[in-house]
Each structure stands twice: as structure tokens, then as C-alpha cells.
Amino acid sequence: MKKILFTISCLAVFVSCKQEKIGYVDNIKLMNEYQEKIDVEAKFKTKADALTKKRDSISQAFQIEAQAFQAKAQKMSQQKAQEEYAAFQQKGQFMGQQLQQEDQQLQTEGQVEMDSVVKNVKAQIEAYGKANGYSYILGGGDGGSVLYGTETNDLTSEIVKVLNDNYKK
């Protein structure tokens, strides 16, 4: 009976001494090396560059039109020139609003895609943690909560590899 109690108490001590498996990732490094995030940023940079070119082209055309209007306005009566100037100014405001809406739409679309990337990263980190017996995987880097961690607990490279291997272009 003493042996059974001793065995049970040893097992209880052994179970209570079980260490939690903890790792961390450098959030900044992870996201900077994750190919899907790199691709999303490149896609939206291309779209932003195209919008900038469009804005520059429209602005240049509008300036040429404004110069032509000024030359034309000198030959008009003052009242007719004011009416056409008001219409011209309204056209400029409308174009500015349209470009601003496109810019906001692009930013919103980019944020939605980036949120999706972050959600995917979190899900894959969770799956990695479960599959590898981790109780906790903490976030480190500039915005993280890990102030110190040994290199043996740094899972960043392993998780970046898993993420990039799972990413399908």
C-alpha cells in the first residue's frame, strides 16, 4: 500500500513539475520575411503608383485647360467669365473628389487584404503551436511583449518557413 501511495505521489509530483513549452516570434521580422505580405505590399504599391500617375496626368491636363480658359476669359464679358470660371472650378473640385475617393478605396482595400494576411499568420502560428506541443507562443520585436528570450525559444525562422511553404501564389 505504501508503494502504491509513493508511486501515486511521485506521479503527482512529476505531472505538477511538467514545464510549459514556450516560444516566441519576432513579429517585425516574421512579417517582413513572409512572402504573402511582401506580395500584397507590392500589389498595392503598383496600384498606388498607377493612381499617382493618373492624378499627375489629370492635374497636368487641368492646368493646360486652366491656361486655355484664362486666355479665353480675357475675350469674354466679366459676367460670362465669372460663370465659366465657377463651372471650371466646380469641375476641378469634382475631379479632386473622385481622385480622393479612389485613394481612400485603395487604402481600404489594402487594409482589408493586410488584415486577412495577419489573420492567416495568427491561425498558422496557432496551428504550429498545437502541432509542436507549445503552450504559448509570444510575440516579440518592437511591438511585442517579449523583452528577452533565448535563441532556442525563438521560433521566427521556423514559422516564416512554414508560412512561406504554405503560401500559394
OpenMM code with the backbone's topology and positions (N, CA, C; nanometers):
from openmm import Vec3, app, unit

residues = "MET LYS LYS ILE LEU PHE THR ILE SER CYS LEU ALA VAL PHE VAL SER CYS LYS GLN GLU LYS ILE GLY TYR VAL ASP ASN ILE LYS LEU MET ASN GLU TYR GLN GLU LYS ILE ASP VAL GLU ALA LYS PHE LYS THR LYS ALA ASP ALA LEU THR LYS LYS ARG ASP SER ILE SER GLN ALA PHE GLN ILE GLU ALA GLN ALA PHE GLN ALA LYS ALA GLN LYS MET SER GLN GLN LYS ALA GLN GLU GLU TYR ALA ALA PHE GLN GLN LYS GLY GLN PHE MET GLY GLN GLN LEU GLN GLN GLU ASP GLN GLN LEU GLN THR GLU GLY GLN VAL GLU MET ASP SER VAL VAL LYS ASN VAL LYS ALA GLN ILE GLU ALA TYR GLY LYS ALA ASN GLY TYR SER TYR ILE LEU GLY GLY GLY ASP GLY GLY SER VAL LEU TYR GLY THR GLU THR ASN ASP LEU THR SER GLU ILE VAL LYS VAL LEU ASN ASP ASN TYR LYS LYS".split()
positions = [
    Vec3(0.0830, -0.1188, 0.0000),
    Vec3(0.0000, 0.0000, 0.0000),
    Vec3(0.0869, 0.1244, 0.0000),
    Vec3(0.1977, 0.1182, 0.0772),
    Vec3(0.2875, 0.2331, 0.0821),
    Vec3(0.3502, 0.2559, -0.0550),
    Vec3(0.3801, 0.1446, -0.1240),
    Vec3(0.4406, 0.1571, -0.2558),
    Vec3(0.3432, 0.2230, -0.3541),
    Vec3(0.2165, 0.1874, -0.3444),
    Vec3(0.1155, 0.2469, -0.4336),
    Vec3(0.1021, 0.3956, -0.4044),
    Vec3(0.0945, 0.4337, -0.2768),
    Vec3(0.0849, 0.5752, -0.2399),
    Vec3(0.2104, 0.6505, -0.2834),
    Vec3(0.3253, 0.5880, -0.2661),
    Vec3(0.4503, 0.6508, -0.3062),
    Vec3(0.4527, 0.6719, -0.4585),
    Vec3(0.4071, 0.5711, -0.5339),
    Vec3(0.4034, 0.5799, -0.6798),
    Vec3(0.3066, 0.6891, -0.7232),
    Vec3(0.1898, 0.6940, -0.6616),
    Vec3(0.0900, 0.7966, -0.6957),
    Vec3(0.1438, 0.9355, -0.6631),
    Vec3(0.2077, 0.9513, -0.5481),
    Vec3(0.2616, 1.0825, -0.5116),
    Vec3(0.3758, 1.1214, -0.6042),
    Vec3(0.4568, 1.0246, -0.6467),
    Vec3(0.5647, 1.0536, -0.7431),
    Vec3(0.5065, 1.0981, -0.8768),
    Vec3(0.4010, 1.0288, -0.9196),
    Vec3(0.3360, 1.0682, -1.0451),
    Vec3(0.2761, 1.2077, -1.0340),
    Vec3(0.2155, 1.2382, -0.9190),
    Vec3(0.1572, 1.3706, -0.8978),
    Vec3(0.2647, 1.4786, -0.9027),
    Vec3(0.3776, 1.4512, -0.8389),
    Vec3(0.4886, 1.5463, -0.8411),
    Vec3(0.5411, 1.5608, -0.9838),
    Vec3(0.5551, 1.4509, -1.0541),
    Vec3(0.6051, 1.4539, -1.1914),
    Vec3(0.5119, 1.5349, -1.2815),
    Vec3(0.3809, 1.5128, -1.2695),
    Vec3(0.2829, 1.5844, -1.3511),
    Vec3(0.2842, 1.7327, -1.3158),
    Vec3(0.2931, 1.7662, -1.1877),
    Vec3(0.2910, 1.9068, -1.1477),
    Vec3(0.4197, 1.9782, -1.1855),
    Vec3(0.5281, 1.9058, -1.2048),
    Vec3(0.6557, 1.9658, -1.2427),
    Vec3(0.6699, 1.9811, -1.3929),
    Vec3(0.5723, 1.9312, -1.4662),
    Vec3(0.5806, 1.9394, -1.6121),
    Vec3(0.5914, 2.0864, -1.6530),
    Vec3(0.6925, 2.1169, -1.7304),
    Vec3(0.7167, 2.2546, -1.7744),
    Vec3(0.6300, 2.2863, -1.8955),
    Vec3(0.5833, 2.4093, -1.8999),
    Vec3(0.5101, 2.4577, -2.0161),
    Vec3(0.6113, 2.4840, -2.1272),
    Vec3(0.5763, 2.4507, -2.2494),
    Vec3(0.6637, 2.4754, -2.3633),
    Vec3(0.6267, 2.6138, -2.4190),
    Vec3(0.7255, 2.7034, -2.4178),
    Vec3(0.7018, 2.8420, -2.4577),
    Vec3(0.8015, 2.8819, -2.5657),
    Vec3(0.7529, 2.9512, -2.6652),
    Vec3(0.8377, 3.0052, -2.7709),
    Vec3(0.7921, 3.1462, -2.8033),
    Vec3(0.8673, 3.2122, -2.8883),
    Vec3(0.8269, 3.3463, -2.9308),
    Vec3(0.8684, 3.3695, -3.0748),
    Vec3(0.8035, 3.4669, -3.1357),
    Vec3(0.8395, 3.5080, -3.2710),
    Vec3(0.8632, 3.6584, -3.2709),
    Vec3(0.9560, 3.7024, -3.3545),
    Vec3(0.9798, 3.8444, -3.3755),
    Vec3(0.8781, 3.8887, -3.4812),
    Vec3(0.7751, 3.9601, -3.4370),
    Vec3(0.6649, 3.9979, -3.5266),
    Vec3(0.7122, 4.0748, -3.6497),
    Vec3(0.8033, 4.1676, -3.6296),
    Vec3(0.8507, 4.2518, -3.7391),
    Vec3(0.9258, 4.1658, -3.8425),
    Vec3(1.0198, 4.0857, -3.7945),
    Vec3(1.0978, 4.0002, -3.8845),
    Vec3(1.0060, 3.9018, -3.9559),
    Vec3(0.9134, 3.8441, -3.8830),
    Vec3(0.8195, 3.7477, -3.9405),
    Vec3(0.7427, 3.8103, -4.0564),
    Vec3(0.6842, 3.9273, -4.0351),
    Vec3(0.6044, 3.9902, -4.1396),
    Vec3(0.6911, 4.0404, -4.2551),
    Vec3(0.8109, 4.0867, -4.2247),
    Vec3(0.8991, 4.1353, -4.3312),
    Vec3(0.9508, 4.0239, -4.4206),
    Vec3(0.9517, 3.9018, -4.3693),
    Vec3(1.0019, 3.7882, -4.4473),
    Vec3(0.8907, 3.6996, -4.5030),
    Vec3(0.7653, 3.7314, -4.4702),
    Vec3(0.6531, 3.6499, -4.5167),
    Vec3(0.6162, 3.6922, -4.6593),
    Vec3(0.6273, 3.6000, -4.7529),
    Vec3(0.6115, 3.6306, -4.8951),
    Vec3(0.4734, 3.6845, -4.9294),
    Vec3(0.3681, 3.6343, -4.8680),
    Vec3(0.2337, 3.6837, -4.8994),
    Vec3(0.2228, 3.8319, -4.8651),
    Vec3(0.2764, 3.8711, -4.7505),
    Vec3(0.2738, 4.0120, -4.7111),
    Vec3(0.3554, 4.0956, -4.8084),
    Vec3(0.4694, 4.0451, -4.8505),
    Vec3(0.5537, 4.1151, -4.9479),
    Vec3(0.4775, 4.1326, -5.0793),
    Vec3(0.4075, 4.0276, -5.1225),
    Vec3(0.3306, 4.0337, -5.2472),
    Vec3(0.2140, 4.1318, -5.2382),
    Vec3(0.1447, 4.1324, -5.1249),
    Vec3(0.0325, 4.2257, -5.1061),
    Vec3(0.0835, 4.3695, -5.1108),
    Vec3(0.1945, 4.3960, -5.0423),
    Vec3(0.2504, 4.5317, -5.0449),
    Vec3(0.2914, 4.5714, -5.1862),
    Vec3(0.3537, 4.4799, -5.2601),
    Vec3(0.3965, 4.5106, -5.3972),
    Vec3(0.2760, 4.5386, -5.4868),
    Vec3(0.1702, 4.4599, -5.4703),
    Vec3(0.0492, 4.4791, -5.5499),
    Vec3(-0.0098, 4.6170, -5.5255),
    Vec3(-0.0160, 4.6574, -5.3990),
    Vec3(-0.0768, 4.7871, -5.3681),
    Vec3(0.0167, 4.9037, -5.3989),
    Vec3(0.1460, 4.8779, -5.3990),
    Vec3(0.2386, 4.9832, -5.4420),
    Vec3(0.2194, 5.0086, -5.5904),
    Vec3(0.2017, 4.9030, -5.6673),
    Vec3(0.1769, 4.9163, -5.8110),
    Vec3(0.0475, 4.9942, -5.8354),
    Vec3(-0.0561, 4.9599, -5.7596),
    Vec3(-0.1836, 5.0315, -5.7739),
    Vec3(-0.1701, 5.1779, -5.7319),
    Vec3(-0.0958, 5.2034, -5.6240),
    Vec3(-0.0758, 5.3403, -5.5777),
    Vec3(0.0046, 5.4210, -5.6787),
    Vec3(0.1048, 5.3581, -5.7381),
    Vec3(0.1840, 5.4263, -5.8412),
    Vec3(0.0969, 5.4611, -5.9618),
    Vec3(0.0096, 5.3689, -6.0012),
    Vec3(-0.0809, 5.3944, -6.1143),
    Vec3(-0.1754, 5.5093, -6.0820),
    Vec3(-0.2243, 5.5133, -5.9588),
    Vec3(-0.3137, 5.6222, -5.9176),
    Vec3(-0.2388, 5.7553, -5.9156),
    Vec3(-0.1140, 5.7543, -5.8730),
    Vec3(-0.0325, 5.8763, -5.8734),
    Vec3(-0.0113, 5.9258, -6.0162),
    Vec3(0.0176, 5.8348, -6.1081),
    Vec3(0.0349, 5.8723, -6.2488),
    Vec3(-0.0949, 5.9313, -6.3043),
    Vec3(-0.2071, 5.8685, -6.2696),
    Vec3(-0.3366, 5.9178, -6.3151),
    Vec3(-0.3612, 6.0581, -6.2599),
    Vec3(-0.3331, 6.0772, -6.1311),
    Vec3(-0.3516, 6.2074, -6.0674),
    Vec3(-0.2642, 6.3134, -6.1349),
    Vec3(-0.1372, 6.2780, -6.1609),
    Vec3(-0.0454, 6.3716, -6.2265),
    Vec3(-0.0935, 6.4068, -6.3669),
    Vec3(-0.1408, 6.3065, -6.4398),
    Vec3(-0.1892, 6.3280, -6.5765),
    Vec3(-0.3125, 6.4193, -6.5779),
    Vec3(-0.4055, 6.3917, -6.4888),
    Vec3(-0.5268, 6.4734, -6.4794),
    Vec3(-0.4918, 6.6154, -6.4369),
    Vec3(-0.4007, 6.6274, -6.3417),
    Vec3(-0.3581, 6.7598, -6.2943),
    Vec3(-0.2932, 6.8396, -6.4064),
    Vec3(-0.2072, 6.7743, -6.4826),
    Vec3(-0.1398, 6.8418, -6.5932),
    Vec3(-0.2413, 6.8851, -6.6992),
    Vec3(-0.3354, 6.7981, -6.7336),
    Vec3(-0.4390, 6.8317, -6.8318),
    Vec3(-0.5258, 6.9466, -6.7801),
    Vec3(-0.5550, 6.9448, -6.6505),
    Vec3(-0.6376, 7.0504, -6.5916),
    Vec3(-0.5641, 7.1842, -6.5941),
    Vec3(-0.4338, 7.1825, -6.5695),
    Vec3(-0.3549, 7.3059, -6.5748),
    Vec3(-0.3529, 7.3634, -6.7164),
    Vec3(-0.3383, 7.2771, -6.8155),
    Vec3(-0.3406, 7.3226, -6.9547),
    Vec3(-0.4772, 7.3821, -6.9870),
    Vec3(-0.5815, 7.3152, -6.9417),
    Vec3(-0.7177, 7.3652, -6.9626),
    Vec3(-0.7381, 7.4992, -6.8918),
    Vec3(-0.6791, 7.5131, -6.7729),
    Vec3(-0.6914, 7.6391, -6.6982),
    Vec3(-0.6223, 7.7531, -6.7729),
    Vec3(-0.5069, 7.7252, -6.8291),
    Vec3(-0.4361, 7.8284, -6.9057),
    Vec3(-0.5166, 7.8683, -7.0295),
    Vec3(-0.5746, 7.7688, -7.0951),
    Vec3(-0.6585, 7.7978, -7.2123),
    Vec3(-0.7809, 7.8782, -7.1709),
    Vec3(-0.8360, 7.8450, -7.0569),
    Vec3(-0.9531, 7.9180, -7.0080),
    Vec3(-0.9173, 8.0638, -6.9782),
    Vec3(-0.8019, 8.0864, -6.9188),
    Vec3(-0.7610, 8.2243, -6.8872),
    Vec3(-0.7488, 8.3077, -7.0141),
    Vec3(-0.6908, 8.2498, -7.1162),
    Vec3(-0.6777, 8.3227, -7.2432),
    Vec3(-0.8161, 8.3504, -7.3031),
    Vec3(-0.9030, 8.2525, -7.2944),
    Vec3(-1.0388, 8.2655, -7.3480),
    Vec3(-1.1202, 8.3652, -7.2656),
    Vec3(-1.1011, 8.3648, -7.1328),
    Vec3(-1.1788, 8.4507, -7.0428),
    Vec3(-1.1506, 8.5985, -7.0661),
    Vec3(-1.0313, 8.6314, -7.1132),
    Vec3(-0.9961, 8.7720, -7.1374),
    Vec3(-1.0809, 8.8310, -7.2502),
    Vec3(-1.1332, 8.7481, -7.3374),
    Vec3(-1.2130, 8.7943, -7.4513),
    Vec3(-1.3629, 8.7930, -7.4192),
    Vec3(-1.3989, 8.7480, -7.2975),
    Vec3(-1.5407, 8.7380, -7.2588),
    Vec3(-1.5796, 8.8587, -7.1742),
    Vec3(-1.7111, 8.8727, -7.1611),
    Vec3(-1.7596, 8.9739, -7.0669),
    Vec3(-1.7269, 8.9257, -6.9257),
    Vec3(-1.7226, 9.0175, -6.8311),
    Vec3(-1.6854, 8.9817, -6.6938),
    Vec3(-1.7837, 8.8809, -6.6356),
    Vec3(-1.9112, 8.9020, -6.6586),
    Vec3(-2.0126, 8.8111, -6.6024),
    Vec3(-2.0004, 8.6723, -6.6653),
    Vec3(-1.9837, 8.6652, -6.7952),
    Vec3(-1.9689, 8.5352, -6.8635),
    Vec3(-1.8423, 8.4648, -6.8147),
    Vec3(-1.7341, 8.5391, -6.7969),
    Vec3(-1.6087, 8.4817, -6.7484),
    Vec3(-1.6267, 8.4270, -6.6070),
    Vec3(-1.6987, 8.4993, -6.5207),
    Vec3(-1.7223, 8.4523, -6.3827),
    Vec3(-1.8062, 8.3246, -6.3825),
    Vec3(-1.9066, 8.3190, -6.4695),
    Vec3(-1.9914, 8.1993, -6.4771),
    Vec3(-1.9094, 8.0777, -6.5208),
    Vec3(-1.8303, 8.0976, -6.6241),
    Vec3(-1.7494, 7.9862, -6.6733),
    Vec3(-1.6392, 7.9494, -6.5743),
    Vec3(-1.5866, 8.0490, -6.5033),
    Vec3(-1.4854, 8.0209, -6.4012),
    Vec3(-1.5450, 7.9363, -6.2893),
    Vec3(-1.6692, 7.9695, -6.2488),
    Vec3(-1.7368, 7.8920, -6.1433),
    Vec3(-1.7574, 7.7477, -6.1890),
    Vec3(-1.7984, 7.7309, -6.3151),
    Vec3(-1.8186, 7.5954, -6.3687),
    Vec3(-1.6853, 7.5214, -6.3758),
    Vec3(-1.5814, 7.5914, -6.4173),
    Vec3(-1.4482, 7.5323, -6.4266),
    Vec3(-1.3973, 7.4916, -6.2884),
    Vec3(-1.4197, 7.5783, -6.1919),
    Vec3(-1.3772, 7.5499, -6.0532),
    Vec3(-1.4538, 7.4283, -5.9988),
    Vec3(-1.5819, 7.4205, -6.0299),
    Vec3(-1.6641, 7.3073, -5.9851),
    Vec3(-1.6130, 7.1763, -6.0473),
    Vec3(-1.5756, 7.1831, -6.1744),
    Vec3(-1.5197, 7.0659, -6.2430),
    Vec3(-1.3914, 7.0204, -6.1734),
    Vec3(-1.3064, 7.1150, -6.1361),
    Vec3(-1.1817, 7.0837, -6.0658),
    Vec3(-1.2079, 7.0181, -5.9312),
    Vec3(-1.3062, 7.0698, -5.8588),
    Vec3(-1.3412, 7.0116, -5.7284),
    Vec3(-1.3943, 6.8699, -5.7450),
    Vec3(-1.4759, 6.8486, -5.8460),
    Vec3(-1.5317, 6.7153, -5.8717),
    Vec3(-1.4213, 6.6149, -5.9024),
    Vec3(-1.3268, 6.6558, -5.9881),
    Vec3(-1.2155, 6.5661, -6.0211),
    Vec3(-1.1315, 6.5362, -5.8965),
    Vec3(-1.1081, 6.6376, -5.8146),
    Vec3(-1.0324, 6.6180, -5.6904),
    Vec3(-1.1025, 6.5203, -5.5968),
    Vec3(-1.2343, 6.5321, -5.5864),
    Vec3(-1.3113, 6.4413, -5.5010),
    Vec3(-1.3058, 6.2981, -5.5535),
    Vec3(-1.3144, 6.2832, -5.6851),
    Vec3(-1.3078, 6.1486, -5.7437),
    Vec3(-1.1728, 6.0836, -5.7142),
    Vec3(-1.0648, 6.1596, -5.7311),
    Vec3(-0.9319, 6.1052, -5.7035),
    Vec3(-0.9164, 6.0714, -5.5557),
    Vec3(-0.9712, 6.1554, -5.4706),
    Vec3(-0.9639, 6.1284, -5.3264),
    Vec3(-1.0416, 6.0015, -5.2914),
    Vec3(-1.1562, 5.9817, -5.3546),
    Vec3(-1.2349, 5.8601, -5.3305),
    Vec3(-1.1580, 5.7363, -5.3764),
    Vec3(-1.0936, 5.7446, -5.4908),
    Vec3(-1.0147, 5.6315, -5.5402),
    Vec3(-0.8999, 5.6006, -5.4450),
    Vec3(-0.8374, 5.7042, -5.3930),
    Vec3(-0.7281, 5.6861, -5.2977),
    Vec3(-0.7772, 5.6188, -5.1698),
    Vec3(-0.8908, 5.6659, -5.1186),
    Vec3(-0.9477, 5.6057, -4.9974),
    Vec3(-0.9891, 5.4612, -5.0217),
    Vec3(-1.0453, 5.4349, -5.1393),
    Vec3(-1.0866, 5.2986, -5.1736),
    Vec3(-0.9648, 5.2063, -5.1790),
    Vec3(-0.8563, 5.2554, -5.2377),
    Vec3(-0.7334, 5.1768, -5.2464),
    Vec3(-0.6778, 5.1487, -5.1065),
    Vec3(-0.6789, 5.2498, -5.0195),
    Vec3(-0.6301, 5.2300, -4.8828),
    Vec3(-0.7160, 5.1291, -4.8078),
    Vec3(-0.8465, 5.1392, -4.8227),
    Vec3(-0.9377, 5.0457, -4.7557),
    Vec3(-0.9157, 4.9034, -4.8060),
    Vec3(-0.9049, 4.8892, -4.9374),
    Vec3(-0.8814, 4.7579, -4.9975),
    Vec3(-0.7487, 4.6986, -4.9479),
    Vec3(-0.6465, 4.7816, -4.9405),
    Vec3(-0.5163, 4.7361, -4.8915),
    Vec3(-0.5226, 4.6935, -4.7459),
    Vec3(-0.5960, 4.7694, -4.6642),
    Vec3(-0.6078, 4.7361, -4.5224),
    Vec3(-0.6830, 4.6051, -4.5030),
    Vec3(-0.7869, 4.5838, -4.5818),
    Vec3(-0.8641, 4.4589, -4.5727),
    Vec3(-0.7749, 4.3392, -4.6073),
    Vec3(-0.6957, 4.3525, -4.7135),
    Vec3(-0.6070, 4.2420, -4.7520),
    Vec3(-0.4992, 4.2181, -4.6469),
    Vec3(-0.4441, 4.3261, -4.5912),
    Vec3(-0.3392, 4.3108, -4.4900),
    Vec3(-0.3977, 4.2492, -4.3626),
    Vec3(-0.5204, 4.2868, -4.3272),
    Vec3(-0.5866, 4.2248, -4.2119),
    Vec3(-0.6042, 4.0753, -4.2336),
    Vec3(-0.6366, 4.0373, -4.3568),
    Vec3(-0.6512, 3.8960, -4.3909),
    Vec3(-0.5180, 3.8224, -4.3765),
    Vec3(-0.4090, 3.8865, -4.4184),
    Vec3(-0.2756, 3.8268, -4.4056),
    Vec3(-0.2434, 3.8044, -4.2577),
    Vec3(-0.2689, 3.9058, -4.1748),
    Vec3(-0.2400, 3.8958, -4.0308),
    Vec3(-0.3235, 3.7847, -3.9673),
    Vec3(-0.4508, 3.7762, -4.0058),
    Vec3(-0.5383, 3.6708, -3.9528),
    Vec3(-0.4844, 3.5331, -3.9900),
    Vec3(-0.4398, 3.5194, -4.1132),
    Vec3(-0.3829, 3.3931, -4.1608),
    Vec3(-0.2560, 3.3587, -4.0829),
    Vec3(-0.1701, 3.4571, -4.0603),
    Vec3(-0.0458, 3.4342, -3.9851),
    Vec3(-0.0787, 3.3847, -3.8447),
    Vec3(-0.1722, 3.4509, -3.7789),
    Vec3(-0.2099, 3.4100, -3.6428),
    Vec3(-0.2627, 3.2666, -3.6409),
    Vec3(-0.3455, 3.2335, -3.7409),
    Vec3(-0.4015, 3.0975, -3.7467),
    Vec3(-0.2916, 2.9939, -3.7684),
    Vec3(-0.1947, 3.0253, -3.8542),
    Vec3(-0.0877, 2.9294, -3.8807),
    Vec3(0.0072, 2.9172, -3.7616),
    Vec3(0.0281, 3.0261, -3.6892),
    Vec3(0.1112, 3.0184, -3.5677),
    Vec3(0.0413, 2.9316, -3.4639),
    Vec3(-0.0892, 2.9491, -3.4510),
    Vec3(-0.1662, 2.8667, -3.3568),
    Vec3(-0.1566, 2.7191, -3.3944),
    Vec3(-0.1730, 2.6900, -3.5238),
    Vec3(-0.1643, 2.5507, -3.5700),
    Vec3(-0.0247, 2.4948, -3.5451),
    Vec3(0.0788, 2.5753, -3.5704),
    Vec3(0.2170, 2.5326, -3.5454),
    Vec3(0.2355, 2.5017, -3.3967),
    Vec3(0.1840, 2.5902, -3.3119),
    Vec3(0.1966, 2.5703, -3.1674),
    Vec3(0.1300, 2.4421, -3.1207),
    Vec3(0.0108, 2.4185, -3.1684),
    Vec3(-0.0610, 2.2961, -3.1309),
    Vec3(0.0111, 2.1721, -3.1815),
    Vec3(0.0558, 2.1771, -3.3062),
    Vec3(0.1214, 2.0609, -3.3663),
    Vec3(0.2549, 2.0290, -3.3008),
    Vec3(0.3189, 2.1289, -3.2420),
    Vec3(0.4518, 2.1095, -3.1839),
    Vec3(0.4519, 2.1163, -3.0311),
    Vec3(0.3349, 2.1093, -2.9704),
    Vec3(0.3244, 2.0990, -2.8250),
    Vec3(0.3563, 2.2261, -2.7461),
    Vec3(0.3385, 2.3419, -2.8061),
    Vec3(0.3638, 2.4674, -2.7338),
    Vec3(0.2411, 2.5080, -2.6546),
    Vec3(0.2642, 2.5510, -2.5313),
    Vec3(0.1558, 2.6060, -2.4505),
    Vec3(0.1343, 2.7527, -2.4860),
    Vec3(0.2454, 2.8205, -2.5179),
    Vec3(0.2399, 2.9627, -2.5519),
    Vec3(0.3402, 2.9917, -2.6629),
    Vec3(0.2993, 3.0770, -2.7555),
    Vec3(0.3921, 3.1387, -2.8496),
    Vec3(0.3659, 3.2880, -2.8391),
    Vec3(0.4663, 3.3579, -2.7922),
    Vec3(0.4529, 3.5002, -2.7658),
    Vec3(0.5039, 3.5817, -2.8837),
    Vec3(0.4591, 3.7056, -2.8918),
    Vec3(0.5043, 3.7969, -2.9968),
    Vec3(0.6140, 3.8871, -2.9441),
    Vec3(0.7215, 3.8981, -3.0195),
    Vec3(0.8330, 3.9842, -2.9805),
    Vec3(0.8576, 4.0894, -3.0861),
    Vec3(0.9724, 4.1514, -3.0809),
    Vec3(1.0056, 4.2588, -3.1739),
    Vec3(0.9692, 4.3926, -3.1143),
    Vec3(0.9698, 4.4965, -3.1960),
    Vec3(0.9425, 4.6317, -3.1456),
    Vec3(0.8046, 4.6454, -3.0828),
    Vec3(0.7032, 4.5809, -3.1399),
    Vec3(0.5681, 4.5945, -3.0876),
    Vec3(0.5255, 4.4791, -2.9999),
    Vec3(0.6145, 4.3877, -2.9699),
    Vec3(0.5768, 4.2674, -2.8966),
    Vec3(0.5941, 4.2803, -2.7471),
    Vec3(0.5625, 4.1722, -2.6793),
    Vec3(0.5689, 4.1715, -2.5339),
    Vec3(0.6881, 4.0941, -2.4790),
    Vec3(0.7710, 4.0362, -2.5647),
    Vec3(0.8876, 3.9625, -2.5180),
    Vec3(1.0047, 4.0603, -2.5074),
    Vec3(1.0499, 4.0817, -2.3865),
    Vec3(1.1626, 4.1722, -2.3661),
    Vec3(1.2946, 4.0984, -2.3755),
    Vec3(1.2907, 3.9703, -2.3452),
    Vec3(1.4105, 3.8876, -2.3567),
    Vec3(1.3674, 3.7443, -2.3821),
    Vec3(1.4428, 3.6770, -2.4659),
    Vec3(1.4194, 3.5355, -2.4906),
    Vec3(1.5462, 3.4743, -2.5472),
    Vec3(1.5709, 3.3519, -2.5082),
    Vec3(1.6899, 3.2849, -2.5616),
    Vec3(1.6650, 3.2473, -2.7069),
    Vec3(1.7729, 3.2328, -2.7814),
    Vec3(1.7605, 3.1973, -2.9228),
    Vec3(1.6938, 3.0616, -2.9415),
    Vec3(1.7090, 2.9738, -2.8455),
    Vec3(1.6475, 2.8411, -2.8591),
    Vec3(1.4950, 2.8501, -2.8545),
    Vec3(1.4411, 2.9566, -2.7950),
    Vec3(1.2965, 2.9740, -2.7885),
    Vec3(1.2435, 3.0610, -2.9022),
    Vec3(1.3326, 3.1130, -2.9876),
    Vec3(1.2922, 3.1983, -3.0994),
    Vec3(1.2471, 3.1100, -3.2155),
    Vec3(1.1199, 3.1161, -3.2459),
    Vec3(1.0598, 3.0321, -3.3499),
    Vec3(1.0415, 3.1065, -3.4819),
    Vec3(1.0898, 3.2297, -3.4882),
    Vec3(1.0629, 3.3148, -3.6045),
    Vec3(1.0995, 3.2478, -3.7356),
    Vec3(1.2217, 3.2008, -3.7482),
    Vec3(1.2667, 3.1416, -3.8750),
    Vec3(1.1853, 3.0186, -3.9110),
    Vec3(1.1562, 2.9347, -3.8124),
    Vec3(1.0782, 2.8140, -3.8389),
    Vec3(0.9381, 2.8492, -3.8884),
    Vec3(0.8771, 2.9472, -3.8242),
    Vec3(0.7395, 2.9837, -3.8608),
    Vec3(0.7376, 3.0561, -3.9951),
    Vec3(0.8375, 3.1397, -4.0231),
    Vec3(0.8454, 3.2042, -4.1546),
    Vec3(0.8547, 3.0964, -4.2631),
    Vec3(0.9335, 2.9938, -4.2388),
    Vec3(0.9463, 2.8847, -4.3363),
    Vec3(0.8119, 2.8153, -4.3565),
    Vec3(0.7416, 2.7872, -4.2472),
    Vec3(0.6104, 2.7221, -4.2572),
    Vec3(0.5136, 2.8117, -4.3347),
    Vec3(0.5117, 2.9396, -4.3015),
    Vec3(0.4212, 3.0331, -4.3693),
    Vec3(0.4507, 3.0388, -4.5192),
    Vec3(0.5765, 3.0550, -4.5524),
    Vec3(0.6136, 3.0666, -4.6937),
    Vec3(0.5918, 2.9359, -4.7691),
    Vec3(0.6119, 2.8222, -4.7016),
    Vec3(0.5859, 2.6930, -4.7652),
    Vec3(0.4354, 2.6753, -4.7919),
    Vec3(0.3522, 2.7258, -4.7003),
    Vec3(0.2066, 2.7117, -4.7139),
    Vec3(0.1461, 2.8154, -4.8080),
    Vec3(0.2187, 2.9225, -4.8323),
    Vec3(0.1664, 3.0299, -4.9174),
    Vec3(0.1631, 2.9851, -5.0630),
    Vec3(0.0499, 2.9994, -5.1214),
    Vec3(0.0346, 2.9643, -5.2623),
    Vec3(0.0055, 3.0934, -5.3387),
    Vec3(0.0912, 3.1206, -5.4336),
    Vec3(0.0740, 3.2442, -5.5113),
    Vec3(-0.0429, 3.2331, -5.6060),
] * unit.nanometer
topology = app.Topology()
chain = topology.addChain("A")
for resn in residues:
    res = topology.addResidue(resn, chain)
    for name in ("N", "CA", "C"):
        topology.addAtom(name, app.Element.getBySymbol(name[0]), res)
